[in-house]
Amino acid sequence: MIHHLDLTKILILDIETVPQYAEYSQLPERWKELWKKKSAILKKEEGQTPEDIYNRAGIYAEFGKIVCISCGFFSSSGREYQFRVKSFYSHDEAQLLGDFCRMIEMQLKMVLQVTLKHKSNH
């Protein structure tokens, strides 16, 4: 099945997240209350405190933030493939997402131009 895929049409993404605050003690009181409720569901062992499992907060959207997005894609020249990777990283999630979106928009514009040129040549 994979032999029928055009690898140059696949975009591979890896998104890395961390908790919004580096340590549980840095959470504002309101967020501590919210994490206490969430962590009650997440506890795997009796006696674990919300602080004990705070290192897992980054995988939950409401408590985490994106710090890195890596995207990979294949390009080809004949039968040879190259795999290229571009990473966006920052502790400023808004900046990181903005940079990533601009790259996606640029790539889409290039794809659309090629598609439109190809269709107009027929």
C-alpha angles and dihedrals in degrees: 000000000000090000088069095055121102099226091197088068095057124094115195118204132194116185120192122199136185133185113281089240121042094226136024090238089063094060116111111246093255091054091048089057091049092048090048089058093045094045091053087068094044101050113121098182133041112256097028112140127213087252092054093061100034090108086075093056093095094073092061114080095220093054103030140067133206113249101169138024117185121187126190132191140173124239123187140207107190107308094341119097129199124196115215127191131198120186130196116196137170141130085234099084095190092054092046093050091045092052091047093048092050090054091049091048090050091050092048091051090052092048092048092049091051091046093048093046090048093050093046091054091061 
